[in-house]
Amino acid sequence: MGRTKGGLNSKISAWGDGAGRAVWLTLAAGQRADVKAARESWPKLRGHTAVADKGYDSDEFRRQLRRRGSGVCIPTRSHRLRPQKHHRGYYRQRHKVENFFQRVKRFRRIGTRYEKTDVCFLGFVQLAAIIDWLR
């Protein structure tokens, strides 16, 4: 858990399949940048395309994904001097992962974060992801 303006918070990051179901889940402190948390803890999947939002836009992260043999579909932030191209068709599929987060947060225990430890919280998020797979 990390301290933010709103109090204690954490971020859930997820790799999803084509149907929007979670394949890999990680938890980071709330004040930690998305791209820094992703560089440290995301899986080493090969032959897949990583679709992410602008919070993951970094040259180092793009290089790391390409070295692993993955495609990259991340739109560039507005302050970049040399914008990178991204595939708009792939980027339109990002809503499936966002829908996963909406389905998981329907579980009250996750939406309000009753657990004080990150291990217990991540366990309940994983349990909700398993239930999501079974539906």
C-alpha positions in Angstrom: 0.0 0.0 0.0 1.2 3.5 -0.8 0.2 6.9 0.4 -1.6 9.1 -2.1 -3.6 12.4 -1.8 -6.7 10.3 -1.0 -5.0 8.2 1.7 -3.6 4.7 1.5 -4.0 3.1 -2.0 -2.7 0.5 -4.3 -2.8 -0.2 -8.1 -3.8 -3.4 -9.7 -2.1 -4.2 -13.1 -3.4 -7.0 -15.3 -2.4 -8.8 -18.5 -5.5 -10.1 -20.2 -6.3 -12.5 -23.0 -8.3 -11.6 -26.1 -11.6 -12.1 -24.1 -10.6 -9.7 -21.4 -9.9 -12.3 -18.7 -6.9 -11.8 -16.5 -3.9 -14.0 -17.1 -1.4 -12.2 -14.9 -2.1 -9.8 -11.9 0.3 -7.6 -10.0 -0.1 -5.1 -7.2 1.9 -1.9 -6.7 1.9 1.0 -4.3 -0.6 3.7 -5.2 2.0 6.5 -5.7 4.2 4.3 -7.9 4.2 5.1 -11.6 2.5 2.5 -13.8 5.4 2.0 -16.1 7.9 1.5 -13.2 5.7 -1.1 -11.6 5.3 -2.8 -15.0 9.0 -3.0 -15.8 9.7 -4.9 -12.5 6.9 -7.3 -12.3 5.2 -8.1 -15.6 5.5 -11.6 -17.1 7.9 -12.5 -19.9 5.3 -13.4 -22.6 6.6 -13.9 -26.1 4.8 -13.4 -29.4 1.9 -11.3 -27.9 1.0 -7.7 -28.4 1.1 -5.5 -25.3 -1.8 -3.0 -25.4 -1.6 -0.4 -22.7 -2.6 3.2 -22.0 -0.4 6.3 -22.0 0.7 5.8 -18.5 3.0 3.0 -19.8 4.6 5.2 -22.5 8.4 5.0 -22.0 11.3 4.2 -24.3 12.8 1.7 -21.9 9.5 -0.2 -21.4 9.0 -0.4 -25.2 12.5 -1.7 -25.7 12.0 -4.3 -23.0 8.9 -5.6 -24.6 10.4 -5.7 -28.0 13.5 -7.6 -26.7 11.1 -10.2 -25.3 9.6 -10.6 -28.8 6.3 -8.9 -28.0 4.5 -6.3 -30.1 3.8 -2.9 -28.6 0.6 -0.9 -28.9 0.9 2.1 -26.5 -0.1 5.6 -27.6 2.4 8.3 -26.8 2.0 11.0 -24.3 1.5 14.6 -25.6 4.9 15.9 -24.3 7.0 13.5 -26.5 9.2 15.2 -29.1 9.1 12.2 -31.4 5.7 10.5 -31.1 5.6 6.7 -31.6 3.0 5.0 -33.8 0.5 2.6 -32.4 -2.1 0.4 -34.1 -5.6 1.9 -33.5 -7.4 -1.4 -34.1 -5.4 -3.1 -31.3 -5.8 -0.2 -29.0 -9.6 -0.3 -29.4 -9.5 -3.8 -27.7 -8.1 -2.3 -24.4 -11.6 -1.8 -23.2 -11.8 -5.5 -22.5 -9.3 -5.3 -19.7 -11.0 -2.2 -18.4 -14.3 -4.2 -18.3 -12.4 -6.9 -16.3 -11.6 -4.3 -13.7 -15.2 -3.3 -13.5 -16.3 -6.9 -13.1 -13.8 -7.5 -10.3 -14.6 -4.3 -8.4 -18.2 -5.4 -8.2 -17.0 -7.6 -5.3 -17.4 -5.3 -2.4 -14.3 -6.6 -0.6 -12.2 -5.5 -3.6 -14.0 -2.3 -4.4 -13.6 -0.9 -0.9 -10.3 -2.7 0.0 -11.1 -4.2 3.4 -7.8 -6.0 3.6 -4.9 -4.1 5.2 -2.1 -6.3 3.8 -1.2 -6.4 0.1 -0.9 -10.2 0.1 -4.4 -10.7 1.3 -5.8 -8.1 -1.1 -4.0 -9.6 -4.1 -5.3 -13.0 -3.1 -8.9 -11.8 -3.2 -8.3 -10.1 -6.5 -7.0 -13.4 -7.8 -10.0 -15.2 -6.4 -12.3 -12.7 -8.2 -10.3 -13.3 -11.4 -10.8 -17.0 -11.1 -14.6 -16.5 -10.6 -14.6 -14.3 -13.7 -12.9 -17.1 -15.7 -15.6 -19.5 -14.5 -18.5 -17.4 -15.7 
